[in-house]
């Protein structure tokens, strides 16, 4: 296992090209748009330039990413579970599962995590979702170690033996270590968890051209020493930090200060001694391993390895991309395609400022032998300059600025709008002769329609992740828990829940899927107050909502 991982991590030719582009994308998104990549030192750097050279940055890339993010978030995606069969009992089961996912959406902070997911998708073109059981979440309890053996003791002697069995299981799970001697342990009851994973951390099967065809995946994280010691059966003296490579965390932090530090994205800088590289390997099910398996490697040592349990997800990762590319797994994004245009736009604007500076303070033509020092011209009003007659200095006539430069700047703005599919309508500006709100809305819808592929792929990945959450909960939640959701009339609905409530009696039937989760996108209700008021008036005028009815009146007032 260790040799397999090491061999694939050493083959970084194609991977380096991807990471170089991702670093550039993030740097340009932050406004550091004069950085270049040094292939020898493998880092971003700011090249030197003459003092008079202007480096104007008009960041038109950040609004592109923000609008793409907003167009996804304003649809307010929500998980909905489809019934496994048409039977009444299964329909009730699907409602219970939907309520559970609705509760988890709020408990997991999915609105914030969705922003993180779309942020990675819009800046790097790729993002990943991971769903897992987190034993360090949930309420804390004090449990006797014999309870983890799964058996009930009949006397004190059996309790001692069962404590040994329970402690052994806890050691295998990483909850306790061999030197721990206590019989009662404070533990969290655990809960499902969801996280958006950066593409910098994921190394998928290089032979796969789509994520579904990946046979295996590496998830590489840089964890603190305390994190590793708390979760894995490894001693502190066995830990060693990689001091010869900069961490991904440091590289991304340095992107906010490109001038200091000498470079960004470097893999030759000294690493953080407190960080330890943790490599997780996930392998899809095969004929020999029908449930799949996983392993955790730290310092070239396998610290944990196991097969996936029956009923648990076999590959808990999902990939989303903004612009899929045929023939390869990795996608691209509008930000990446707009960078060359942004570079040309900055250069054109900088040239205008440089020309203005030249016109306002043109160069002097000083004849040789005039006796004028280089420091004689200070620009002070009423300044007197002595020279040797007839060697009179003269102002050089500046060259007229090309007339086509303004047209070039306007064309570059148009090119940015075309590449990103964000025209005047997205900024609330009526283009040309469009005056009606209907026409403006049609243009905005046309620009948003180009994001349909990315939105559909993201919705599918979220739906699959929701199904994995249900699978994990059905296997791991044994005790009764309280689930709170907002019901009709904004009232809090409290339900008691167990993992077995997510699975009905038809689970053994072919085609019966109790974890079929879809993502519903909310209606795109106008966000501005004026548009919402107009919508409410139209709904009342066309009798879609009746103001005389209390429920309809409340909906009108909400708008």
Secondary structure by P-SEA (a helix, b strand, c coil): caaaaaaaaaccaaaaaaaaaaaaaaaaaaccccccccccccbbbbbbbccccccccccaaaaaaaaaaaaaaaabbbbbbccccccaaaaaaaaaaaaaaaaaaaaaaaaaaaaaaaaaaaaccbbbbbbbbbccccbbbbbbcccccccccccaaaaaaaaaaaaaaaaaacccccccccccccccccccbbbbbbcccccccccccccccccbbbbbbbccaaaaaacccccccccccccccccaaaaaaaccccccccccccccccccccbbbbbbbbbcccccccccccccccccccccccccccccccccbbbbbccccccccccccccccaaaaaaaaaaaaaaaaaaaaaaabbbbbccccccccccccccccbbbbbbcccbbbbbccccccccaaaaaaaaaaaaaaaaaccccccccccccccccaaaaaaaaaaaaccaaaaaaaaaaaaaaaaaaaaaaaacccccbbbbbbbccccbbbbbbbccccccccccccccccccbbbbbbcccccccaaaaaaaaaaaaaacccccccaaaaaaaaac
